[in-house]
Structure formats: C-alpha cells, structure tokens
Amino acid sequence: MTAPAPVAEVLRPLVPQVLGVLVRRYGQFDACEDAVQEALLAASEQWPAEGVPDNPRSWLVTVATRRLTDHWRSESARRRREESVAVREPVSVVAGPGEDQPPDSDDTLKLLFLCCHPAVSPPSQVALTLRAVGGLTTAQIASAFLVPEATMTRRITRAKESIAAAGSTFSEPSPADFGDRLRVVLQVLYLIFNEGYTATSGENLLRDELAAEAIRLTRAVHALIPDEGEVAGLLALMLLTDARREARTGPDGELVPLPDQDRGRWDAALIAEGEALVDATIGHAALGPYQVQAAIAALHATAPSTEETDWPQIVELYHVLQALMPSPVVTINQAVAVAQASGPARGLELLDTVDAKLDVGRRLDAVRAHLLELAGDLPGAREHYLKAARRTASLPERRYLLQRAGRIAPADSAQN
C-alpha cells in the first residue's frame, strides 16, 4: 500500500534517521533495514486513518524495534540465541537518551556510503539506495524500473548479502577512501535522476518520483558537505535539468525536443537556484565533471532560444568535460554543440570518431539522423531515425523518432 502524498512526505526524510538509530543500536544492517520497511508499511496503513503521531520518528523506531525483537525471538527459538541483546529487550521499547529528538548528525551520508559499497553492482546500489535511504518500497522501485517485484527483491537481497560479506561497517570511509566512495554515491544519485528524467523504457518519458527522490537525496548530501564542489555541481545539474520537465512532453505525453519547448513553462525558481550553485562553486572548488555539466545546463537554461544559445562556449565546456571524463556520450553531445556552432558537417566528423559498437547506438543514430537532416541528407537522416527507433525501449522516444522519419519521404519516392 502506498502512502498518500502528505504521509509519504513525512516518512521519506525519517528513513535514514530511523535506520541509523537501529543500525547503531544493533548492527546487522540487513535485518534493521527490513524492520524499517515493515515500520514504513505499518505507518502508510495506519497514519492516513489515525493521523500522524506527535513524534513520528519515535513511533517508527519503536515499531521497527518491535519487528526486530519478534524476528530475533523467532530466530532464537530455532538457534538458541538467548544471549542476544535483542532477545532480552522487552517488546515495549523505550527510546534511548536523545532518540526522541531530531539527531544532531544526519545518517544519510553514512547510509549512502553503505548502500553504494564497491562490492555491490551498480543496479543493486541504485535499488538499495532507493529502499534503505529513500524509503521506497520494493514494489515501487520495481515499478519504476519496469521489472517484476521478485526480480527487484532478489537484487536488493544480493546487495545486502554483498555488504555483509564485505564486512562493511556503519561509518564513513577513511579520508583516503572518501573521495572514491563519494564519487560512487554521486554516480548512483545521477543514475536515479536520469532514469526519472528520461526513462529508458516504458510508456512514459518521465518518472517524476525517481527524479524528485534523486534531488531530495542530493540536497541532503549537499547540506551535509556543502563545500564539496561536485556535490553542489550535481545538485545544480539536476535542478537546471529538472526545470525543463513540464515543457518536455506535450498534451498526450509526446516528447518535445529542446528547440521546440515553450521556455515560458520552464521553472524559473529552479533555474535561479541552479545558477546560484554554479556561480558559487566554479572557481571556488576543485573542478569536476558535474560542475562542467551544470555550467552547460545553465547556458541552455538562460538562453532565450536555441538560436541565441552560446554554442561556442558550450563547445569549449565540452572540451573541458572530455578532458575530465572522456566518454562516447560526451562526444555525441559535443557533436550537437559543434554542429550548432560550426555547421552539421563538423558535427558529423566528430560523430565519426565514436565507435558504433559501443552501447550508445540508439543515441548515436538519433544524433546522426538529426545532423544529417540539418546537412540536407534526407535519405540518410531517415535511415538513422528508423534505426534509432528500433533500438529504443522508450515508447515516447520511439514515437518521436518514427514521426521524424515519417516527415522525410523514402528515397525512391523522392526521386519520382
């Protein structure tokens, strides 16, 4: 059962607080996380009818601890674990000193580091982060990624088993490991946002809940470590990108490309917040890929139109990004900017440097089709629009690509 929006808004920020209390008190992250999920389910069922408790955090801690107590008592009956602390604790749990009050320190970052442990695969890192830190149910996560709930359950279970096998503890990594682990956390948050902003498959282009959760968690990390330039850069990138959300689809959910979007529907408040983060960060912190991408997004967000966008500056920023984070995706995006600044022929030359065998075929074909159309090679454009449409699992994207191809007459018809 999914909690109504007001209850969900109360629950989500409490998840890392409650889980943090239990893990510090008992260890055993996997059992504690399961107990928190049961407490969240109980809250989603009871609170809408009975009202939100005066101290919702304490209510969740108590219910989750009871679930742990019941579980360990059951285990004790089979495994004779009478010496367990959890077994000796009475069912009616009294919060420890200070636990009824908001914690002085937020456990969000520690939990993110735990969920994004290097022993866990990236898809499982995403799933476990959304469940253990975001408070989404397994069913909600499975629905968002269009996989059966049983598949997502196995993914989350394997992730928790990998963490336990690695002997990971509920603490921040050492200073020597902090940077590498933080990069993994930011990558996971970036993946969650991207899936929410442009779904890779299914009927809908957007999955608003995932994008919103990625922004919420990134805000939480930024509040904890405000001087980390890449955290601020990622938050700015998300805000500047999400500002265009309402204009990205038409009345029937169809994809509306950037040049055709009504910029009056862009969220001015998000753009201003994102711009402020970019201005406060670039030049004041070690430069990283998210900051550069945010600077590119800011140029798009503040341009009056596609034609009036500062394309030469965007091209230069892509050069910087390519030096920081070389990838075929960066090259493909850079080719679009080069085509706008210097003509489609130059953009196509850059696309030719991308290995078509890499896992970027759909995006590569779509951009090539667009640039070929700009260059006047309509048969070539149609061929690549159709090829890109066959490769995408996103129905809105497929319909858009087929529509673009349909505007171009087949080669034999053009000759008649």
C-alpha positions in Angstrom: 0.0 0.0 0.0 1.4 3.4 -1.0 1.1 6.2 1.5 -0.8 9.3 0.4 1.4 12.2 -0.5 1.3 14.0 2.8 2.2 10.9 4.8 4.9 10.0 2.3 6.4 13.5 2.7 6.6 12.9 6.5 8.1 9.4 6.1 10.8 9.9 3.5 13.1 12.2 5.5 12.8 10.0 8.5 14.0 6.8 6.8 17.8 7.4 7.3 17.2 8.7 10.8 15.3 5.6 11.9 17.6 3.2 10.1 20.6 5.0 11.6 19.2 4.6 15.1 18.7 0.8 14.6 22.0 0.1 13.0 23.9 2.0 15.6 22.0 0.2 18.3 22.0 -3.4 16.9 24.3 -3.6 13.9 23.1 -6.1 11.3 22.2 -3.6 8.6 20.1 -6.2 6.6 17.8 -7.1 9.5 17.4 -3.4 10.5 16.6 -2.3 7.0 13.9 -5.0 6.7 12.4 -3.9 10.0 12.3 -0.2 8.9 10.5 -1.2 5.8 7.9 -3.1 7.9 7.5 0.0 10.1 7.1 2.2 7.0 4.4 -0.1 5.7 2.6 0.0 9.1 2.8 3.8 9.0 1.4 4.0 5.5 -1.5 1.9 6.5 -2.3 3.4 9.9 -1.4 7.1 9.7 -3.9 8.1 7.0 -6.8 6.8 9.2 -5.4 7.5 12.7 -3.4 10.6 12.0 0.4 11.2 12.1 1.8 10.7 15.6 3.1 13.7 17.6 6.6 12.1 17.3 6.6 10.1 14.0 10.3 9.3 14.3 10.0 7.8 17.7 6.9 5.8 16.5 8.9 4.4 13.6 11.8 3.5 15.8 9.6 1.7 18.3 7.6 -0.2 15.7 10.8 -1.2 13.8 12.5 -2.3 17.0 9.5 -4.5 17.8 9.7 -6.1 14.4 13.4 -6.8 15.1 12.6 -8.2 18.5 9.9 -10.5 17.1 12.3 -11.6 14.3 15.2 -12.4 16.7 12.9 -14.1 19.2 11.7 -16.4 16.4 15.3 -17.0 15.4 16.3 -17.7 19.0 13.7 -20.4 19.2 15.4 -22.2 16.4 19.1 -21.3 17.1 19.1 -20.8 20.8 20.3 -17.2 20.7 19.0 -16.3 24.2 22.1 -14.2 24.8 21.2 -11.8 22.0 20.6 -8.2 23.2 17.5 -8.0 21.1 16.0 -11.1 22.7 16.5 -9.7 26.2 14.9 -6.3 25.3 11.2 -6.1 26.1 8.7 -5.6 23.4 7.7 -2.2 24.6 10.8 -0.3 23.6 11.7 3.0 25.2 13.8 5.3 23.1 17.3 5.8 24.3 18.6 9.2 25.5 18.1 11.9 22.9 16.5 9.5 20.4 13.1 11.1 20.8 14.6 14.3 19.5 15.9 15.1 16.0 19.5 13.8 15.8 22.4 16.1 15.9 24.0 14.4 12.9 22.3 13.1 9.8 23.0 9.5 8.9 22.1 9.9 5.3 25.7 10.1 4.1 26.8 7.0 6.1 23.9 5.0 4.7 24.6 6.1 1.2 28.2 5.0 1.6 27.0 1.7 2.9 24.4 1.2 0.1 27.0 2.2 -2.6 29.7 -0.2 -1.4 32.1 -1.2 -4.1 31.2 -4.9 -3.5 27.7 -4.1 -4.8 26.8 -3.9 -8.5 25.6 -0.5 -9.8 22.0 -1.7 -10.4 21.9 -3.1 -6.9 23.4 0.1 -5.5 20.6 2.1 -7.1 17.9 -0.3 -5.8 19.3 -0.5 -2.2 19.7 3.3 -2.0 16.1 3.9 -3.0 14.9 1.4 -0.5 17.2 2.0 2.5 17.7 5.7 2.2 14.8 6.9 0.0 12.1 4.8 1.8 10.6 3.5 -1.4 9.1 0.0 -1.2 10.4 -2.8 -3.3 7.2 -2.8 -5.3 7.6 1.0 -6.1 11.2 0.5 -7.2 10.3 -2.5 -9.3 7.5 -0.5 -10.9 9.8 2.5 -11.6 12.4 0.2 -13.4 9.7 -1.9 -15.1 10.9 -5.2 -13.6 8.9 -7.8 -11.6 8.9 -7.3 -7.9 10.5 -10.7 -7.3 13.5 -9.6 -9.5 13.9 -6.4 -7.5 13.7 -8.3 -4.3 16.5 -10.6 -5.3 18.6 -7.6 -6.4 18.2 -5.9 -3.0 18.8 -9.2 -1.1 22.0 -9.8 -3.1 23.1 -6.3 -2.3 22.7 -6.7 1.4 24.4 -10.0 1.3 27.4 -8.5 -0.5 27.6 -5.7 2.1 27.5 -8.3 4.9 30.1 -10.5 3.2 32.4 -7.5 2.7 32.2 -6.8 6.5 31.2 -3.2 5.8 30.5 -1.1 8.9 28.1 1.8 9.6 30.7 4.6 9.3 32.1 7.0 6.8 35.2 5.7 4.9 38.7 6.7 5.8 39.9 10.1 4.4 42.0 8.2 1.8 38.8 6.4 0.5 36.3 9.2 1.0 36.7 10.8 -2.5 36.4 7.5 -4.4 33.3 6.4 -2.3 31.7 9.8 -2.7 32.1 9.6 -6.5 30.2 6.3 -6.4 27.4 7.8 -4.3 27.1 10.7 -6.7 27.0 8.4 -9.7 24.2 6.4 -8.2 22.2 9.6 -7.5 22.9 10.7 -11.1 21.6 7.3 -12.4 18.5 7.6 -10.3 17.8 11.1 -11.6 18.4 10.2 -15.2 16.0 7.3 -15.1 13.4 9.6 -13.6 14.0 12.4 -16.1 14.3 10.3 -19.2 13.0 6.7 -18.7 14.9 4.2 -20.6 11.8 2.1 -21.3 8.1 2.0 -21.0 5.1 4.1 -21.9 6.1 7.3 -20.1 9.0 9.6 -20.8 9.2 10.8 -17.2 9.2 9.0 -13.8 8.7 12.0 -11.6 9.1 10.1 -8.3 12.6 8.9 -9.2 13.8 12.4 -10.3 12.3 14.0 -7.2 13.9 11.4 -4.9 17.3 11.9 -6.5 17.1 15.7 -6.0 15.9 15.2 -2.4 18.8 12.9 -1.5 21.4 15.1 -3.3 20.1 18.1 -1.4 20.6 16.1 1.8 24.2 15.3 0.9 24.9 18.9 -0.1 23.6 20.1 3.3 26.0 17.7 5.0 29.1 18.5 2.9 28.4 22.0 1.4 32.0 22.6 0.5 32.2 19.6 -1.9 32.2 21.1 -5.3 31.0 18.0 -7.2 28.0 17.6 -4.8 27.0 21.2 -5.5 27.6 20.6 -9.2 25.4 17.5 -9.3 22.6 19.3 -7.4 22.8 22.3 -9.8 22.8 20.0 -12.8 19.7 18.2 -11.5 17.9 21.5 -10.8 18.7 23.1 -14.1 17.7 20.0 -16.0 14.5 19.3 -14.0 13.5 23.0 -14.6 12.5 21.9 -18.1 10.4 19.0 -17.1 6.9 20.5 -17.6 7.8 21.6 -21.2 9.4 18.2 -22.3 6.1 16.5 -23.0 3.0 17.5 -25.0 -0.7 17.0 -24.1 -0.6 13.3 -25.0 2.8 12.6 -23.3 4.7 13.0 -26.6 8.4 14.0 -26.4 9.0 17.7 -27.1 12.7 18.3 -28.1 14.6 21.3 -26.6 14.3 23.6 -29.6 10.5 23.2 -29.7 9.9 23.6 -25.9 7.9 26.6 -24.6 10.6 28.2 -22.4 7.9 30.1 -20.6 7.0 26.8 -18.9 10.5 26.3 -17.5 10.7 26.6 -13.7 12.4 30.0 -13.1 13.0 29.3 -9.4 14.9 26.0 -10.1 16.9 27.8 -12.8 17.9 30.6 -10.4 18.8 28.1 -7.7 20.9 26.1 -10.1 22.6 29.1 -11.5 23.5 30.3 -8.0 25.0 27.0 -7.1 27.1 27.1 -10.3 28.3 30.6 -9.6 29.2 29.8 -6.0 31.1 26.6 -6.9 33.0 27.0 -10.2 36.3 28.7 -9.4 35.9 28.1 -5.7 36.3 24.3 -5.6 38.2 21.6 -7.5 36.6 21.4 -10.9 34.8 18.2 -11.7 32.5 16.7 -14.4 29.3 17.5 -12.7 30.2 21.2 -12.3 31.0 21.4 -16.0 27.8 19.7 -17.0 25.9 22.1 -14.7 27.6 25.1 -16.4 26.5 23.7 -19.8 22.9 23.2 -18.5 23.0 26.8 -17.1 23.8 28.2 -20.6 20.9 26.2 -22.1 18.5 27.3 -19.2 19.3 31.0 -19.6 19.3 31.3 -23.4 16.2 33.0 -24.9 16.1 30.4 -27.7 18.1 27.7 -29.4 19.5 30.1 -31.9 20.6 32.6 -29.2 22.3 29.9 -27.1 26.1 30.5 -26.6 27.1 27.4 -28.6 30.8 28.3 -28.8 31.0 28.5 -25.0 29.2 25.2 -24.8 31.7 23.6 -27.2 34.6 24.8 -25.0 32.9 23.4 -21.9 32.6 20.1 -23.7 36.3 20.1 -24.4 36.9 20.6 -20.7 34.4 17.8 -19.9 36.1 15.5 -22.3 39.4 16.0 -20.6 37.9 15.3 -17.2 35.6 12.4 -18.2 36.3 11.0 -21.6 33.3 9.1 -22.9 31.4 8.4 -26.2 28.3 10.0 -24.6 30.2 13.3 -24.1 31.5 13.1 -27.7 28.0 12.6 -29.0 26.6 15.6 -27.0 29.6 17.7 -28.0 28.9 16.9 -31.7 25.5 18.5 -31.3 27.0 21.7 -30.0 29.7 21.7 -32.6 27.1 21.4 -35.3 25.2 24.4 -33.9 28.4 26.4 -33.6 30.2 25.4 -36.8 27.8 23.5 -39.0 26.4 20.0 -39.3 29.4 18.7 -41.3 31.8 19.4 -38.4 29.4 17.7 -36.0 29.2 14.6 -38.2 33.0 14.5 -38.4 33.1 14.3 -34.6 30.4 11.6 -34.6 32.6 9.5 -36.9 35.1 9.2 -34.0 32.6 7.3 -31.9 32.8 3.5 -32.0 29.3 2.4 -33.2 29.8 -1.0 -31.5 29.7 0.7 -28.0 26.5 0.7 -26.0 25.5 4.2 -27.3 23.9 3.0 -30.6 20.5 4.5 -30.1 21.8 7.9 -29.1 24.4 7.8 -31.8 21.9 7.0 -34.5 19.4 9.7 -33.3 22.0 12.4 -33.3 23.4 11.3 -36.6 19.9 11.4 -38.1 19.4 15.0 -36.8 22.7 16.2 -38.1 22.2 14.5 -41.5 18.8 16.2 -41.7 20.4 19.6 -41.0 23.0 18.9 -43.6 20.3 18.1 -46.2 21.0 14.3 -46.5 17.4 13.4 -46.1 17.6 9.7 -47.1 20.5 9.2 -44.7 18.6 11.0 -41.9 15.5 8.8 -42.4 17.6 5.7 -42.3 19.1 6.6 -39.0 15.9 7.9 -37.4 14.4 4.4 -38.2 17.5 2.6 -36.9 17.3 4.6 -33.6 13.6 3.9 -33.3 14.2 0.2 -33.5 16.9 0.4 -30.8 15.0 2.3 -28.1 12.7 0.7 -25.5 11.1 4.1 -24.6 7.8 4.3 -26.4 7.6 8.2 -26.4 11.1 8.3 -27.8 10.3 5.7 -30.4 7.1 7.5 -31.5 9.1 10.8 -31.8 11.8 9.1 -33.9 9.3 7.5 -36.2 7.5 10.8 -36.6 10.8 12.5 -37.6 11.4 9.7 -40.1 7.8 9.9 -41.4 8.3 13.6 -42.3 11.0 12.5 -44.8 9.9 10.8 -47.9 11.6 7.5 -48.7 14.5 7.8 -51.2 12.7 6.1 -54.1 9.7 8.4 -53.6 11.9 11.5 -53.6 13.4 10.5 -56.9 9.9 10.3 -58.7 
